[in-house]
Amino acid sequence: MPATPFADRSHAGRLLAAELAPFADRRPIVFGLPRCGVPVAYEIARHLGAPLDVALVRTVRTPDDRRQLLATILEGDPPEVRIEPDWDKSQTVSRAWLDQQVSEALAEVDRRRRRDRRWPPKPAPSGSPRQPTRWSACAAMPSSARSANITAGPSRSATKKR
């Protein structure tokens, strides 16, 4: 496997934080996607003195080609479900199957939300309280403020074989 340009995800977060430093005065909220994005988001939030939170997301993909995205579920009150416009191009997927998968994903997002949000909000790296309602808070913001939100999630390295 070829080497990546980063020692680890924390290192990647520190490098990205340096690039995002001009956004610090815009009071951003930094969101990390579970699994791979949180270490990156943590370093960005720490460097910018910004609140940090986790954005819970689930995806539904075709059973025969896991690269083909059919739907995305974002936590919120109510949760947001985005069905891809070309979901029906897969010959192996029916609407009933997709609805069942979305229902299961919604239940999983809710289970994780209840598991991960059962304690009072923890302080962000800046010491300020964490935002308790990430998506609803972003939706309520004026569009000029929304542009200051930063989300870190897993991505493939440009040097990684696909």
C-alpha positions as CSV (number, residue, x, y, z in Angstrom):
1,M,0.0,0.0,0.0
2,P,1.5,3.4,-0.9
3,A,2.3,5.9,1.8
4,T,-0.2,8.6,2.5
5,P,1.0,12.2,2.9
6,F,-0.2,12.2,6.6
7,A,1.3,10.3,9.6
8,D,-2.3,9.7,10.9
9,R,-5.7,11.4,11.0
10,S,-4.7,13.8,13.8
11,H,-1.7,14.9,11.7
12,A,-4.1,15.5,8.7
13,G,-6.4,17.5,11.0
14,R,-3.5,19.7,12.1
15,L,-2.5,20.4,8.5
16,L,-6.0,21.1,7.5
17,A,-6.6,23.4,10.6
18,A,-3.7,25.5,9.4
19,E,-5.3,26.0,6.1
20,L,-8.7,26.8,7.7
21,A,-7.2,29.3,10.2
22,P,-8.7,32.3,8.3
23,F,-12.2,31.0,9.2
24,A,-11.6,31.2,13.0
25,D,-13.0,34.7,13.2
26,R,-16.3,33.5,11.6
27,R,-17.0,31.4,14.7
28,P,-17.4,28.1,12.9
29,I,-18.9,24.9,14.3
30,V,-16.8,21.9,13.4
31,F,-18.6,18.5,12.8
32,G,-16.8,15.2,12.5
33,L,-18.3,12.1,10.9
34,P,-17.9,9.0,13.0
35,R,-15.2,6.5,12.5
36,C,-12.6,8.5,10.6
37,G,-13.6,12.1,10.7
38,V,-13.6,12.8,14.4
39,P,-9.8,12.9,14.9
40,V,-9.5,15.3,12.0
41,A,-12.4,17.4,13.2
42,Y,-11.0,17.5,16.8
43,E,-7.7,19.0,15.6
44,I,-9.5,21.6,13.5
45,A,-11.8,22.6,16.3
46,R,-8.9,22.8,18.8
47,H,-6.9,24.9,16.4
48,L,-9.8,27.3,15.6
49,G,-11.1,27.4,19.1
50,A,-14.5,26.2,17.7
51,P,-17.2,23.9,19.1
52,L,-16.9,20.3,18.0
53,D,-19.7,17.8,17.5
54,V,-20.3,14.6,15.7
55,A,-22.8,14.4,12.8
56,L,-24.5,11.0,12.7
57,V,-25.1,9.9,9.1
58,R,-26.1,6.6,7.5
59,T,-26.1,5.6,3.9
60,V,-28.1,3.1,1.9
61,R,-26.2,1.5,-1.0
62,T,-27.1,-1.1,-3.6
63,P,-26.5,-4.7,-2.5
64,D,-24.7,-5.6,-5.7
65,D,-22.5,-2.5,-5.9
66,R,-21.6,-0.9,-2.5
67,R,-20.2,2.1,-4.4
68,Q,-23.7,3.2,-5.7
69,L,-25.4,5.5,-3.2
70,L,-29.2,5.3,-3.0
71,A,-30.0,7.3,0.1
72,T,-28.4,9.3,2.9
73,I,-29.9,9.8,6.4
74,L,-28.8,12.7,8.5
75,E,-29.7,12.9,12.2
76,G,-32.0,15.7,13.2
77,D,-35.5,16.5,14.5
78,P,-36.9,15.2,12.3
79,P,-34.1,13.3,10.6
80,E,-33.4,14.2,7.0
81,V,-33.6,11.5,4.3
82,R,-32.2,12.2,0.9
83,I,-33.1,9.7,-1.8
84,E,-30.8,9.9,-4.9
85,P,-32.7,10.9,-8.0
86,D,-31.4,8.0,-10.0
87,W,-32.0,5.4,-7.2
88,D,-34.2,3.3,-9.6
89,K,-31.4,2.8,-12.2
90,S,-30.3,-0.2,-10.2
91,Q,-32.1,-3.3,-11.5
92,T,-31.7,-5.1,-8.2
93,V,-33.5,-2.6,-6.0
94,S,-37.2,-2.1,-5.6
95,R,-38.9,0.8,-3.9
96,A,-40.1,-1.6,-1.1
97,W,-36.5,-2.7,-0.5
98,L,-35.2,0.9,-0.5
99,D,-38.0,1.9,2.0
100,Q,-37.1,-1.0,4.3
101,Q,-33.4,-0.1,4.2
102,V,-34.1,3.6,4.9
103,S,-36.3,2.6,7.8
104,E,-33.5,0.4,9.2
105,A,-31.0,3.3,8.7
106,L,-33.4,5.7,10.5
107,A,-33.6,3.3,13.4
108,E,-29.8,3.0,13.6
109,V,-29.3,6.7,13.5
110,D,-31.8,7.1,16.4
111,R,-30.2,4.3,18.3
112,R,-26.7,5.9,18.0
113,R,-28.1,9.4,18.8
114,R,-29.7,8.0,22.0
115,R,-26.5,6.2,22.9
116,D,-24.1,9.1,22.1
117,R,-26.3,11.9,23.4
118,R,-27.3,10.5,26.8
119,W,-24.9,12.7,28.8
120,P,-25.0,16.5,29.2
121,P,-23.1,18.4,26.5
122,K,-19.4,18.2,26.9
123,P,-17.2,21.2,26.6
124,A,-15.7,21.8,23.1
125,P,-12.0,22.2,22.7
126,S,-12.5,25.9,23.1
127,G,-14.2,25.4,26.5
128,S,-17.6,26.5,25.3
129,P,-20.6,24.2,25.4
130,R,-21.1,21.9,22.5
131,Q,-24.1,22.6,20.3
132,P,-26.8,20.1,21.3
133,T,-28.8,20.2,18.0
134,R,-26.3,20.3,15.2
135,W,-28.5,20.1,12.1
136,S,-31.3,22.1,13.5
137,A,-28.9,24.8,14.6
138,C,-27.3,25.0,11.2
139,A,-30.7,25.1,9.5
140,A,-31.7,28.0,11.7
141,M,-28.6,30.0,10.9
142,P,-28.6,32.6,8.2
143,S,-26.8,31.4,5.1
144,S,-23.8,33.7,5.7
145,A,-23.2,31.9,9.1
146,R,-23.8,28.4,7.6
147,S,-20.8,28.9,5.4
148,A,-18.6,28.8,8.5
149,N,-19.5,25.3,9.4
150,I,-16.7,22.7,8.8
151,T,-17.4,19.0,8.5
152,A,-14.6,16.4,8.6
153,G,-15.3,12.9,7.3
154,P,-13.5,9.9,6.0
155,S,-12.0,10.2,2.5
156,R,-9.6,8.3,0.4
157,S,-6.1,9.5,0.1
158,A,-5.1,10.7,-3.4
159,T,-2.3,8.2,-3.2
160,K,-4.3,5.2,-2.1
161,K,-5.1,2.5,-4.7
162,R,-8.8,2.2,-5.4
